[in-house]
Amino acid sequence: MRLHGERKNYERDADSGYRIRFHFCPGCGSTVYWEGDRNPAVCGVAVGAFEIGAFPPPSDSIWEESMHQWLELSPDIGRHQQNRPGSRAVTIRPFADRDTAQVRELVIAVNRLLSPPDLRDAFDAYIERALSEEINRVPAYYGERDGGFWVALRGDKVVGTFGLERASDTAMELRRMYVDPSARRQGIARQMLQFAEGECRGRKIARLELSTAEIQNAAIALYESSGYSRVREETTETASNKTVGSGIRRYHFTKLL
């Protein structure tokens, strides 16, 4: 690439901590290209600066933590709260039918790992019910509840899931917040939680609600450290696609967004 012609520039610290310089037209003020200290051999050029219009759509959206809420993007692209993913970075995108097999495996693996020995039969029954009523029909289930379902990917591997369904006119409920056991303690759950909160804000939802069982200590710690307030607890005896029942205590949390 060759650069010539009059231009002005503006320099600042990027969110990454590196310096970044924007070069813009002195006549109209449009940004033409930018370059920074993180990778001096690379510069970015705004698509709108080109005369031709036959560019493919973007594959990823980055730094969404500072994105305007009114900006609408294709649901098929990779979504990132911060920078472009590296080799071990996690990408969050909406569920697709091709994810069904991996999501099923994750639901089974996580719940079997949670199951106390004396409740193995109850957990197996819960897993079968969750699969048949919900996981085998994700688009229909969450569509019927004015919600959505997302997967967290590392490469082509599903390493996390979560869903949102309508709880009331002003609240959504967080569902199926699972992380692959082999990918835990890497910030994936917190990344998914922040994404879910951002999705709610984009929908002008004022509150996010969730519940989790007393045996999920890591989840409880995550929610409490993320600003969620415990509003009630209950001991459930009756099983459903949301709870095993069997006398397990369940904690309910909420957060104003």
C-alpha positions as CSV (number, residue, x, y, z in Angstrom):
1,M,0.0,0.0,0.0
2,R,1.2,3.5,-0.9
3,L,0.0,6.6,1.1
4,H,0.2,10.1,-0.4
5,G,-1.7,13.4,-0.2
6,E,-2.5,15.8,2.6
7,R,-3.9,14.4,5.9
8,K,-4.2,15.3,9.5
9,N,-3.9,12.9,12.4
10,Y,-5.2,12.4,15.9
11,E,-3.3,10.2,18.4
12,R,-4.6,8.5,21.6
13,D,-4.2,5.5,23.9
14,A,-6.2,2.5,22.7
15,D,-8.1,0.3,25.1
16,S,-5.3,-2.2,24.7
17,G,-2.9,0.2,26.2
18,Y,-1.0,0.9,23.0
19,R,-0.9,4.2,21.2
20,I,-3.0,4.4,18.1
21,R,-3.0,7.1,15.4
22,F,-6.0,8.1,13.2
23,H,-5.3,9.8,9.9
24,F,-8.2,11.8,8.4
25,C,-9.1,14.1,5.5
26,P,-8.5,17.8,6.4
27,G,-11.4,18.8,4.2
28,C,-14.3,16.6,5.3
29,G,-12.9,15.0,8.5
30,S,-13.5,11.4,7.5
31,T,-11.0,8.9,8.9
32,V,-9.1,7.3,6.0
33,Y,-6.8,4.9,7.9
34,W,-5.2,4.2,11.3
35,E,-2.1,2.5,12.6
36,G,-0.7,1.9,16.0
37,D,2.2,0.7,18.1
38,R,0.9,-2.8,18.8
39,N,1.5,-3.9,15.2
40,P,3.5,-1.1,13.3
41,A,3.6,-3.2,10.1
42,V,-0.2,-3.1,9.7
43,C,-2.6,-0.2,9.1
44,G,-6.4,-0.3,8.9
45,V,-8.4,1.4,6.1
46,A,-12.1,2.2,6.5
47,V,-14.2,0.4,3.9
48,G,-16.0,3.6,3.2
49,A,-12.8,5.2,2.0
50,F,-12.7,2.9,-1.1
51,E,-14.5,3.9,-4.2
52,I,-15.7,0.3,-5.0
53,G,-18.5,-1.2,-3.0
54,A,-18.2,-4.9,-3.5
55,F,-16.7,-5.8,-0.1
56,P,-17.8,-8.9,1.8
57,P,-19.6,-8.4,5.1
58,P,-17.5,-8.4,8.3
59,S,-16.7,-11.8,9.9
60,D,-16.3,-10.4,13.4
61,S,-17.4,-7.5,15.6
62,I,-14.8,-6.4,18.2
63,W,-14.8,-4.1,21.3
64,E,-18.6,-4.4,21.7
65,E,-18.3,-3.4,25.3
66,S,-18.1,0.2,24.0
67,M,-20.5,-0.3,21.0
68,H,-23.5,2.0,20.6
69,Q,-26.6,0.0,21.5
70,W,-28.5,1.2,18.4
71,L,-26.0,-0.4,16.0
72,E,-27.5,-3.6,14.5
73,L,-25.2,-6.3,13.1
74,S,-25.7,-9.6,11.4
75,P,-26.4,-12.4,14.0
76,D,-24.1,-14.7,12.0
77,I,-20.8,-12.9,12.7
78,G,-18.4,-13.5,15.7
79,R,-19.1,-11.2,18.6
80,H,-16.3,-10.1,21.0
81,Q,-16.6,-7.8,24.0
82,Q,-13.0,-6.8,23.5
83,N,-10.2,-7.5,20.9
84,R,-10.1,-9.8,17.9
85,P,-9.7,-13.4,19.1
86,G,-6.3,-15.1,19.3
87,S,-5.6,-18.8,19.0
88,R,-7.2,-19.6,22.4
89,A,-9.8,-16.8,22.4
90,V,-13.4,-17.5,22.7
91,T,-16.0,-16.3,20.3
92,I,-19.7,-16.0,21.2
93,R,-22.4,-16.3,18.5
94,P,-26.0,-17.4,18.2
95,F,-26.8,-21.1,18.3
96,A,-27.0,-22.8,14.9
97,D,-28.5,-26.2,14.1
98,R,-25.0,-27.6,13.5
99,D,-24.2,-27.0,17.2
100,T,-26.9,-29.4,18.5
101,A,-24.7,-32.4,19.0
102,Q,-22.0,-30.5,20.9
103,V,-24.5,-28.7,23.0
104,R,-26.2,-32.0,23.9
105,E,-22.8,-33.5,24.9
106,L,-22.1,-30.4,27.1
107,V,-25.4,-30.5,28.9
108,I,-24.9,-34.2,29.6
109,A,-21.3,-33.9,30.7
110,V,-21.9,-30.9,33.0
111,N,-25.0,-32.3,34.8
112,R,-23.4,-35.8,35.3
113,L,-20.4,-34.1,36.8
114,L,-22.7,-32.2,39.2
115,S,-24.7,-35.2,40.2
116,P,-24.2,-36.5,43.8
117,P,-23.9,-40.3,43.8
118,D,-27.3,-40.7,45.7
119,L,-29.1,-38.5,43.1
120,R,-27.7,-40.1,39.9
121,D,-31.1,-41.4,38.8
122,A,-32.8,-38.1,39.4
123,F,-30.1,-36.3,37.4
124,D,-30.4,-38.8,34.6
125,A,-34.1,-38.1,34.4
126,Y,-33.5,-34.4,34.5
127,I,-31.0,-34.6,31.7
128,E,-33.4,-36.6,29.5
129,R,-36.2,-34.1,30.2
130,A,-33.9,-31.1,29.4
131,L,-32.8,-32.6,26.2
132,S,-36.3,-33.6,24.9
133,E,-38.1,-30.4,26.0
134,E,-35.5,-27.9,25.3
135,I,-32.1,-28.8,23.9
136,N,-33.4,-30.8,21.0
137,R,-35.5,-27.8,19.9
138,V,-33.5,-24.8,20.9
139,P,-34.7,-22.4,18.2
140,A,-38.4,-23.2,18.9
141,Y,-38.1,-23.3,22.7
142,Y,-36.3,-19.9,23.0
143,G,-38.3,-18.4,20.2
144,E,-41.5,-19.2,22.0
145,R,-40.2,-17.4,25.1
146,D,-39.0,-14.2,23.3
147,G,-35.4,-15.1,24.0
148,G,-32.3,-16.6,22.4
149,F,-29.5,-19.1,22.8
150,W,-25.8,-18.6,22.3
151,V,-22.7,-20.8,22.1
152,A,-19.1,-19.9,23.1
153,L,-16.6,-21.3,20.7
154,R,-12.9,-21.9,20.8
155,G,-12.2,-22.7,17.1
156,D,-14.9,-25.1,16.1
157,K,-15.4,-26.5,19.6
158,V,-18.4,-25.5,21.8
159,V,-16.9,-24.6,25.2
160,G,-19.9,-22.8,26.7
161,T,-23.6,-22.1,26.3
162,F,-26.2,-19.8,27.7
163,G,-29.8,-18.8,26.9
164,L,-32.2,-15.9,27.7
165,E,-35.9,-16.2,28.0
166,R,-38.5,-13.7,28.9
167,A,-39.3,-13.5,32.7
168,S,-41.5,-10.4,32.6
169,D,-42.1,-7.2,30.6
170,T,-38.9,-5.7,32.2
171,A,-36.8,-8.8,32.9
172,M,-35.1,-11.7,31.2
173,E,-34.0,-15.0,32.8
174,L,-30.5,-16.4,32.2
175,R,-30.6,-20.1,31.4
176,R,-28.2,-23.0,30.6
177,M,-25.0,-21.2,31.7
178,Y,-22.6,-24.1,31.1
179,V,-18.8,-24.2,30.6
180,D,-17.0,-27.3,29.3
181,P,-15.2,-28.8,32.3
182,S,-11.9,-28.8,30.4
183,A,-12.2,-25.0,29.7
184,R,-13.0,-23.8,33.2
185,R,-11.2,-21.1,35.2
186,Q,-10.4,-19.2,32.0
187,G,-12.9,-16.4,32.3
188,I,-15.4,-17.9,29.8
189,A,-18.4,-17.9,32.2
190,R,-17.8,-14.2,33.0
191,Q,-17.4,-13.4,29.3
192,M,-20.7,-15.1,28.6
193,L,-22.4,-13.3,31.5
194,Q,-21.2,-9.9,30.3
195,F,-22.4,-10.8,26.8
196,A,-25.9,-11.8,28.2
197,E,-26.1,-8.5,30.1
198,G,-25.2,-6.6,27.0
199,E,-27.9,-8.4,25.0
200,C,-30.4,-7.4,27.6
201,R,-29.3,-3.8,27.6
202,G,-29.6,-3.8,23.8
203,R,-33.2,-5.0,24.2
204,K,-33.9,-2.2,26.7
205,I,-34.4,-4.9,29.5
206,A,-33.9,-3.4,33.0
207,R,-33.2,-6.6,34.9
208,L,-31.6,-10.0,34.5
209,E,-32.7,-12.8,36.7
210,L,-31.2,-16.3,37.3
211,S,-31.2,-19.2,39.6
212,T,-28.7,-21.9,40.5
213,A,-28.5,-24.9,42.8
214,E,-26.7,-24.9,46.2
215,I,-24.2,-27.5,44.8
216,Q,-22.9,-25.0,42.2
217,N,-20.5,-23.1,44.4
218,A,-18.4,-21.6,41.5
219,A,-21.6,-20.3,39.8
220,I,-22.8,-18.7,43.1
221,A,-19.4,-17.0,43.6
222,L,-19.4,-15.7,40.0
223,Y,-22.9,-14.1,40.3
224,E,-22.2,-12.6,43.7
225,S,-18.9,-11.1,42.4
226,S,-20.7,-9.7,39.3
227,G,-23.2,-7.6,41.3
228,Y,-26.1,-10.0,41.5
229,S,-28.3,-9.9,44.7
230,R,-29.7,-13.0,46.2
231,V,-33.4,-12.4,46.5
232,R,-34.8,-15.7,47.7
233,E,-34.1,-19.4,48.1
234,E,-36.3,-22.4,47.9
235,T,-36.1,-26.2,48.3
236,T,-37.5,-27.9,45.2
237,E,-39.0,-31.3,45.3
238,T,-40.7,-31.4,41.9
239,A,-38.6,-31.9,38.8
240,S,-38.9,-29.8,35.6
241,N,-36.7,-28.9,32.7
242,K,-35.2,-26.2,35.0
243,T,-34.5,-28.1,38.1
244,V,-33.7,-31.6,39.3
245,G,-36.0,-31.3,42.3
246,S,-35.2,-34.0,44.9
247,G,-34.9,-31.5,47.8
248,I,-32.0,-29.5,46.4
249,R,-32.0,-25.9,47.6
250,R,-32.1,-23.3,44.8
251,Y,-30.9,-19.7,45.0
252,H,-32.5,-16.9,43.0
253,F,-30.5,-13.8,42.0
254,T,-31.3,-10.6,40.2
255,K,-29.3,-7.6,38.9
256,L,-30.5,-4.2,37.7
257,L,-28.8,-3.4,34.4
